[in-house]
Amino acid sequence: MILHNVVQVIFLLAGIVSLLASLLDWDWFFTADNASFLVTRLGRRGARWVYGAIGAVFIFAAVYFYYQIEKL
């Protein structure tokens, strides 16, 4: 059960960072090597939309799985 909670926290934190980076247009986030692929393909604005969506999905997944595990 502890491992499930750790994974949920990781998903939640990754989602929060991704969502905040897209909303606040963090320069350090979008100039990193990992984000450069999307920035060159979609532009900065498109990459912000994608990372915002990814962040929302990660947050939703963390909350959803938290409640699903609590039912067990």
C-alpha positions in Angstrom: 0.0 0.0 0.0 2.9 2.4 0.7 4.3 1.9 -2.8 0.9 2.9 -4.3 0.9 6.1 -2.2 4.5 6.9 -3.3 3.6 6.5 -6.9 0.5 8.7 -6.4 2.5 11.4 -4.8 5.0 11.3 -7.7 2.2 11.6 -10.2 0.7 14.4 -8.3 3.9 16.4 -8.0 4.8 15.8 -11.7 1.4 17.0 -12.7 1.5 20.1 -10.5 5.0 21.1 -11.8 3.9 20.5 -15.4 0.7 22.4 -15.0 2.4 25.3 -13.2 5.1 25.4 -15.8 2.6 25.7 -18.6 0.5 28.4 -16.8 3.4 30.5 -15.6 5.5 30.0 -18.7 8.6 29.0 -16.8 11.7 29.6 -19.0 13.8 27.0 -17.2 11.2 24.3 -18.0 10.8 25.1 -21.7 14.5 25.6 -22.4 15.4 22.2 -20.9 16.6 19.5 -23.3 13.6 17.3 -22.5 11.1 20.0 -23.5 13.0 21.1 -26.6 11.5 18.4 -28.8 8.0 19.7 -28.3 9.0 23.4 -28.4 10.7 23.0 -31.8 7.8 20.9 -33.2 4.8 22.9 -31.8 6.3 26.2 -30.7 6.4 27.5 -27.2 2.6 28.1 -27.0 1.8 24.6 -28.3 4.2 23.0 -25.9 2.6 24.9 -23.1 -0.8 23.5 -24.1 0.6 20.0 -24.2 2.4 20.2 -20.9 -0.7 21.7 -19.3 -2.8 18.8 -20.6 -0.2 16.3 -19.4 -0.2 17.9 -16.0 -4.0 17.9 -15.7 -4.0 14.2 -16.7 -1.3 13.3 -14.1 -3.2 15.2 -11.4 -6.5 13.5 -12.4 -4.8 10.1 -12.4 -3.3 10.6 -9.0 -6.6 11.6 -7.4 -8.6 8.9 -9.3 -6.2 6.1 -8.2 -6.2 7.4 -4.6 -9.9 7.0 -4.4 -9.9 3.7 -6.1 -7.3 2.2 -3.7 -9.2 3.7 -0.7 -12.2 1.6 -1.7 -10.3 -1.7 -1.5 
